Amino acid sequence: MGLFLFSCLFLLCGRAQAQGTLDSVQELRPVEVRGHRPAARSANLLTSVQVLQASELARFHPAQLGEAVKQFAGVNVKDYGGVGGMKTVSVRSLGAAHTAVAYDGVLLSDAQNGQIDLGKVYLDQVKSMALYNGQNVSIFQPARNFASASLLSLETYSLPDFDSLRTWQAGFSFGSFGMLSPSLSYRRRLGKRWGMSAALRYDYVYGNYPFVLDLGGTSQELERENSDVQSGNAEVDFYFLPASKHRLDLKMVYYGSERGLPGAVIYYYRPSAQRLEDQNAFGVLRHTWQVSPSVTQRNVLKYNFLYNRFQDPESLGSRPVDDRYWQQEAYLSSVTLYQTPVKGLSFSGALDLAFNFLRSNEPDFATPVRSSLWFNLAGKYTHPYVEVMLNGLVSAFFDRVRSGPQPGDKFRLSPFASVAVFPLGNRSLSVRVFYKDIFRMPTFNDLYYSRVGNTSLRPEQARQLDAGFTYLLPDKGRIWHLEVSADFYRNWVRDKIVAYPTTNLFIWSMMNVDRVEITGLDAVLKAGTAFGRSGLASRFGLDMQLSYTLQSALDKTDPDGPTYNHQIAYTPRHSGSARLTLSMPYVSLSYQAVFSGIRYALNQNIPENRLEAYVEHGLGLDVRFDWEKAGIEIGADWLNFTHVQYEVVRGYPMPGSNYRVHLRCRF
């Protein structure tokens, strides 16, 4: 089958060749300059920010967003099940629900559990990604974007400034454990005022990889079962410029998956027969209006639908389990930016409303409805030697249920302040400090799910303090570049909500850990050189990135308790990543490694709960060349080539050595 799809791919490229003459008559295409350019430099220095561009992602071919964000310092990606399992991201031990994911400026949402499964994002559409600690330093954004401890911002190719000279892209990937993934995308300006992009992707993986079960002195080689996953993504974007001062953007996204839940590996391991089905569709309409030279307004309307079905035909209860949940969200946002007559001084105001509804086929389900309001006022001042940003966010939540206890309404003011100083009078050296006080409501999953919920949960409060610096080697025609950044931080968390799987990936346990104190250091080094200059770009380049995190996340609840001063669950004290890339005119070679230190599966740090440290190594090869009017890319990855046996979550062994091959044709 792989040979057949490979042949189809090149037939499509041949079709591009046949149409090339007609295209050249109708339109003069610009010349594409190909070569090595230095990695992107950080632009926003008010908070700690880490950036990955699509060109960097293409060198090590991450199959999912979760693989890419492992390159960021301070990030802990929880991987539940390896090949096709759910992947969530926690930043600086504040939990996945404290990390918001923005897709072209609008947050992805899931009131069910507050965590965004990174496997749902179609990575081929992502032009760049940026991880902000605290918040994005732009004040022209919805109020809801300020309501998290960190923000993962994804920018896609749906915007009209397409930097690709190819209209179509066809791709096919295959790899170990029965992985197959065809994809197709289309991007084009339809006129001076119109443009669109569309993308389709299908993923299938058999997923039954081998692993070793430790039986206490002896071991047994087994194979994961019920690990198959099939999923599909579809995305369509339109933009329209009806007048010089107006712009409309429409985005429609669908994601669907059906998968097995293999269950935890324990003594006398017995494969699970549980299944999980997910469907998610949302649409976003955004209107941007340049009211005057000093005033800009943006309005957003979003509708989000989610469906989940969990089946357990072998339930120990009186009947098989077939639980279904339907979730809907209506979201509105309006934000106005005002550039004052004072140079460098601007203000913004934003008001957001959201209405979430959840129903289930469970008897006596609470059927909650949540009305949420966010109002944010922000100001920013920029000067050659200093930059200041202040904002205050007011949050209000109103829950109503059809049955069961009626929760109280919640209100909170969340301030943020950040100052960056540029002692050299330019942006090459910046010293920054920021403070943020944030508030997280328990999700529907936390409160109301019959097998999960705990209606006595208290809202989680977190205070963040960060001090750091960034040094960028001034770009004065040098053939090498350097960027160094380091941040020291303290987080104080009260009533921290902790979730961990119990018997399977759908049934969790929720609890409050009264007090947690988190102290950490994130350090990032980027360096590289370019040589063999030809025209505007260099023919050869060598790039390196190192990141390291030292983190102490201690339970400070009860001095007489068994977990006092113990590291909270699944938080390593030491972690980091490394990436090295050698770029040549047609070929690039890359090496990457991800390190995680010792962790504990529960808050009590005893040998029985210990998870050993691991280092996962990967190698990548990327070949790019033009064939007539088409651009061809062939990539190969050898993942975990040292065949390390490890677990990210207790009882869920990760795959050993495996490979992936990627074929793409752009025309």
N, C-alpha and C positions, 0 to 999 in steps of 0.2 A: 504493500500500500504506500510505503514511504517513497519507493521508486516512482510509482505512478504520480503522486502529488509533486515530486521533484520535477518530473517531466512536464506536468501542467504548468508549474511555475515558470519554466523557461519558454514554454509556448506563449505564455502571456507576455514575456519579454520580447519574443519575436513579433508579436502583434504590435508592440510599441514601436519596433523598428519599421514596420510597414506603414505606420501612420506618421512617422517622423517627417516625411517630406511635406505632407499636407499641413502639419502644424507649423513648419518653418515658413510656409507661405503666408499663413494666417497671422502669425505672431512672431516677432523677433524676440527670442528668449535671451535673458542675460547670461553672461559667462560665469560658470561656477568655479570659484577658486578653491582648490583642494590642497590641504596641507595641515601641518601641526600648528596649533595655537595654544598659548598657555591656558591653564585652567582658570575658571572664573574667579574673580577677586570679590571679596565681601564688600557690599555696598552700604549696608545699614550697620552702624556701629553703636547705636544706643543700647541694644541688648545683645546677648550672645546669639549669633545666627550662623548656621552651617548650610552650605548650598551645594547641590549637585545638578549639573546641566545634563541634557540628553546626550551630548557628545561624550561625557564621562560615563554615563550609564551604558552607552553602546559598547564600551570597551570590556565590560565584564558581564553583560547580558543577564541581568537579574530577571528571573521569570515572574516574580511578584514584587510588589512594593515593599513587603516585609524584608526581602533580601537586601534591597537598596538602603533602607534606613539603618541597617546594622553598621553602616560605615560612619554614622554620626556618633560623636562622643556623648556620653550620658544617657544613651538609649538602651532599653532592655526590651527586646522583642520576644514575647512569649509565643511559642510555636506548639500548638496542640495537635500533634499527629503527623508531623513530617511533611510528606509529599503534598497532600491536599488539605491539611488541617488548617483551622482558623489561626490567624496571626494578628496579634494586637501589640501596640507599642506603648510603653510606659517611659516617661522622661523624668529623670532625677528622682525615681522611686515614688512619684506622686500618683501612680496608677493610670491605667489606660483611659479611664473616663475623664481625667484631667488634661488629656491631650486631644485638642480639636483638630480635625482634618478639613481644610478648606480646599474646594475644587473650583478653580477660577473665581476665588473670592467669596464663595458661598459655602457655608459649612455643610458637610455631610452629617446626617443625624440618624440616631437610632434610640428612641426613648425606651426601647425594650431593655437594653443593658448599658447604654451610654458608651459602648466601645465600638469602634469602626473596624471591621475585619479588613485588613489591608489587602487580602486576596481578592477583594471585589473590584479593585481599581485596575483599569486597563492601562498598563504601564507604557505601552507603545504610544499612547496619546499624550504622555506627560513630556512637556518641553523642559521644565525645570522643577526642582523641589527645594524647599527651604524649611529648615527647622528653627523656629524662634523660641527661645526660652523667655518666659514672661508673656510677650505678645509681639505681634508685628508692629514695627515702629511707624507704619503709615497710619495716620489718623482718619483717612478717608475710607472707611470700611464699616460694615454693619455692627451694631452694638453687640450682637451675639458673639462676634469674633474676639471681643475683649474678655469674654466670660470663661476663660480657661487658663490653666497655668502654663501651657505651652501650645504652640500652633505649628502644625505641619501644613505648609501651603504648597499646593500643586497648581502649576500653570500648564495648560494644555495647548495644543496646536489649533484650537478652535478660533483663536484671535486672527484678525485679518492680516497681521504682519507675518504671514507665513515665511519662514526662512528656508523652506525646502523648495527646490526648483522642480520637483517631481509632483505630478498630480495624483498618480496612483501608487499604492504600495501593497504588494502581495507578499505574504510570509508564511512560512511553515517551520515548525519546530518539532523535534522528536527527541526522545531520550530514554533513560533507564526507567524500569518499572512500567512500561507501556505508555509512556507520555506521548501524546499527539496534540498539536496545537496549530491549526490553520488560522490565518487572519487576513483581513483585507481592509484598506482604508483609502479614502478619497478626500482631497482638499483642493479647493479651487475658488478663485474670485469669479463671480458670475457677472460682474460689471463694476463700475466705479463705486456703486453704493451697496452691492450685494456680495455675499460670500457664504460658503458653507463648508462643512467637513462632516464626514461620516466614517464610522469604524465598526467592524464586526470582528469578533474573536470567539473561537470555541476551544475549550480545553478538556481533554480527557486523560486520566491517568489510572491505570490498573492499581498501582499503589502498594501491592503486597510485597514489600521489600524484606530481606532477611535481617535478623537481629539475633543477638546472643542473650539468653536469659541466665542471670547469675542465680544459682541455687544454693549459695553459701558453701563455697569450697569446690563445687563442681559447676559446670555450665552446660547449657543445652542450646543448640542452634534451632531456631524456629523461624517462622515467616508470618509477618503481619497479615491478618485477614480482615475482610470487610472494610478495606481502605480505599476502595474505588471512589473517584470523584469525577463528575462531569459538570461543566459550567459554561455559560455563555454570556458575553457582553455585547451590547449594542449601544452606540452613541451617535446622535445627530445634532449638529450645531448650525445655527444660522446667525448672521449678523446683517443689519440693515441700517443704512445711514439716510434717514428720510430728509434730513436737512443738515446744514453745516454745524448746528449746535445740538443735534440730537443723535442718539445711537440706541438701537434695540438689539439685544442678544437673546436668543432662545436656545436652550440646551435641553435635550431629552435623553435620558439614560435608562437602560434596562440591564439588570443582572439577575440570572437565575442559576441555581445549582441544585444538584441532588447527589448525596454522598452517604457513604457508610461511616459509622462511628466505631472505630475498632476497639475501643475500650482500653482500660489500663492493663498493663502487663504485670501480673502478680503470680505468686506461686500457684501451681495447678492452673495455669493460664487456660482460659476457655474463650474462644473468639466470640465477639458480640454480634448480634443480628440487628442492632439498632440503626435506623436511617434518619437522615435529616434533610428536609427540603427547604430551600430559601428562594424567595422571589422579592426583588426590590426594583421599583420603577419611580423615577422622579422627573419633574420638569421644572425648569427655572426660566422665568422671563425677567430680564433686567433692562431698565431704561436709564440712560445717562443723559443729562441735560446741562449744557453750559449756559446757565441763566445769564451770566454777565462775565466780563473778564476776571472778576474776583470771586464769583459764586458758582459752584458746581453742585448739582444734586443727582443722586442715584436712588432709584426705587427698585425693589426686588420683590417678586412674587414667586413662591415655590409651593409645590404640592408633592408629597412623598408618600408612597405606599409600600408596606412591607408585609410579607406573608411567611410564616414559619410553620412547618409541620414536623413533629417528632413522633417516630414510631418505634415501639419496642414489642415485637411479637412474643418475646420470651420473658415478659415481665413476671415478677414473683407475686404480683397481686392477683385478684380474682379474675381479671380479664386483660387482654393485650392493651398496651397504651397506644393511643392515637390522638395526640394533643395538637390542636391547631390554634394559631394566633394571627389576628389581623390587626395591623397598626396603620394609622393614617396621621399625617401631619399637614396642617396648613400654616404657612409662614409668610409674614410680610415684613419688609424692612424699608426704612427711608432714612437717608443720611445726607447731610448738607455740609459742604466744605466752604469756608470763607477765608480768602487770602486778604489780610489787612493791609492798609497803606504802609504799615511799618515793615520794612524789608526783613524777610525771614520769619515773620510771625503769622501763624494761621490757627484757626479754630474749626472744630467740627461738632455737630450734634447728630445723634442717631437714635431712632426709636424702632424697636423690633417687637413683633407679636408672634406667638406660636400657639397653636392649639393641637394637642395630641390626644388621640383616641385609641384605646386598645380593647379588643373583645376576644373571647375565646369560646371554644366548645366545651370547656370544663364546667361541670355543674357548680353553681354558686360562685362563679368567678366575680371578682370585684368590679370588673368593667370600668377601669378608671378613665377619667378625662382630666387632662392637665392644661390649664391656661397659664402661659408664661409671658412675662414682659421684661424687656431690657431697655434701659435708657442710659445713654452715655454722652458725656461732655468731655471734649479733649482739646488740648492746646499744645502747640509745638513752636519752638523758637530755634532757628539755625543761624549760627555765626561762625566765621572762620576758626575761632578758638573754642567754641562751646556749642553744645546742642542740648536742649531741654525738652522733655515731654511730660505732660501731666494729664491724667484723665480720672474721672470718677464714674463708676458704673453702678446703677441701681437695678437690682434684680427682684422680681416678685413672682411667686409661684402659688397657684391655687389648684388643689387637687379635689376632685369630687368622685365618689365611688357609688355604685349601685347597691352593693352589699358589703358588709364588713365595717371595720372601724373607719371613721371619717378623719383623715389627717388634718392638721392645722395648716393655715396659710403661712408662707415664709417670705420674709423681706430681708434684703441685705444691701449695704453699701460697700463697694469694692474699690478702693483707691489704688492708683498706680503712679509712680514717679520714677523718672530716669534722667540721669545727667551724664553726658559724655564730654570729656575735655580733650582738645587737640593741642598739646603743648608746642608742637612744631609749626602750628599755623596751617597745616594741611592735614589730609586724612591718612598719612602714612603711619602715624602713631595715635592711638586713641586709648584713653583710660575711662572706664565707665562704672557706674553703679546704678542699680535699680532695686526698687522695693514694690511688692505687690501683695495685696490681701485678697484672696479669692474664695469663693463659696460654691460648693457642688451639692446639688440636691440628689438624694437617692433616686435611682431610676425605677421605672415600672418593674423591671426584673428584680431589683433589690427589695421592693416593697410588697408586690402583689402576686407574683407567680407562686402557685400552690406548692410546687416542689422546691422552690428556691426562696421565695419572699420572706422577709422579716419586717413586719410592719412597725416594730419598735426601733428600727434603725434611725439614728440621728443624722442630720446633714453633716457633711464633711467640710471642715474649714482648714485652709492652708495659707500660711504667710511665707513669702519668698524674699530672700535678700541675696543679691548677687553683686560681686565686685570683680572686674576683670580688665584685660587689655587686649588689643590687637595691634600687631605691627605688620605693615605691608611694605615690602621693599619698593621704593619709588620706581616707577616704570619710565626709564629714560633711554629706551632703545637697548636695554640689556638683553642678553640671550638667555638669562636665567631669572627665575622669579622665586620669591620667598614670602610666606605668610605664616605668622605665629600668633596664636591666641591662647589665652588661659583664663579660666573663670573659677573663682572660689565662691561657694554658695552655702547658705543655710536655709533649710525649710522646716517650719514648725507646723505640724499637722495635729488637729484635734478631731476626735471621733472619726478617724480614718476608716473607710469602708473597704474591707478586704474580701475578695471573691476567689475561690479556688474550686476546681472540679472535685466531685466526690466519686460516684460510681461510674460516671461517663462524662462526655463533653457537654451534655445538655443540662444535667442536674448538678447544681452548684450549691455551695454553702456560703451564706453572707454573715458577716460579723463586723462590729465596731471595735477597733483598737483605739482606746481612748487618747493616747498621746504617742506621737512618733516624732523624733528629731532626726533630721537628715543633714549631714555635713558632707560636702564633696568638693572635688576638684576635677574639672574638665580641661584637657589640654589638646590642642590640635596643631600639627605642623604640616604645611604644604610647601613643597619645593620642587623645582624642575628646571630643565634647561632645554634649549632648542638650538639646533645647528644645521648646517647644510642649507642655508637660506636660498630660496628661489622665488623671486618676485615678492608678493605680499606676505607669504607664509614660509615656514621652515619645513624642510623635507623630513627632518628627524627630530624626535623629542623624547625626553625622559622625565616622567612625572612621578612624584612620591607623595603619599599622604599617610600620616600616622595620627591616631587618636588614642587617648588614654583617659580612663575615668577611675578615680579613687573615691569610694563612697561608703559612708557609715550611716545606715538607716536603722536606728535603734528604737525598740519599744520602751517607752518611758511611762507606762501606765501605772503600774503598782510596784513599788520598791520591794514588796514582799512576795511578788508573783514569780512563777517559774520562768517567765520570758523577759523579765526586766533586764534592760541593757543587752538584749539579744537582737541580732540582725533580723529584720522582718523577712518573711518568706520570699524566696526566689530573687533575692537582691545580692549580687556578688559584690564583694569589697573592691575587687580589681577587675577591670574589663577594658577592652580596647580593640582596635582594628588596624590593619595595615594594607596599603595598596600600592603597587608599583607597576607602571605601564611604560613600555618602550614602543614608541610610534615611529613607523616608517612609511614611505609613500603608499604602499599598497597593503601593508601588514602591520598589525599591532599585537604585541604580546603583553599579557598582564598576569600578575600574581596578587592574590588577596588572602588575608587571614583574619579571622574573627576569634577573639579570645574572651573567655568568661571564667572567672575564678570560682572558688568554692561557694556554693549556695546551700540553703536549707529549704526543704519542702514545707516546713511549718515554722512558726515563730519561735519554737523551742529549739535552740541550737544544740542538739545532742547527736551523737554518731548515727542513730537510727534514721534521722531526718536529713542526713548530709548527702548532697549531690556533688560529685567530683568536678574539678576544673577540666576544661577542654580547650583545644585550639583546633579550629576547622580551617584547612587550607584549600585553596582553589587555584586552578590555572585556566587561562583563557587565551584563545587565538581568534583574531578577527582579520578577515581578508576582504578588501573592498576594491572594486575596479569598475570601469565603464565598459559596457558592451553595446556598441552603436549608440542608441538614444536612451539606454537603460543603465541604471546604477545597480550593481550586484553586490550583495554582502553575504559572506559565508562565515559563520562563527561557530566555535566549538568550546565547550567548557568541561573541565574535569573537576568535579566538586568533591570535597573531602577525600582528596587523592591519597591521604595517609590512612584512610579507613578507620578513623577514630569512632569508637562506640560511645555515645553520650546521650544524655537526656536534657532537654530544656525544662520540661515539666515531669515530675516524678511519675513513673509508670508509662511514659510515652516515648519509647526509644526512637531516635532519629535515624535516617538512612545512613548507610556507610558510603563507600566510594560509588559514585554514579556520574553519568555524563549527560550532556545536552548538546544538540546540534541545531543551529538556526540558519535558515535560508530566507533571504529577502530580496525582492526585486522592486526597484523604484523606477517609474517611467511616467 
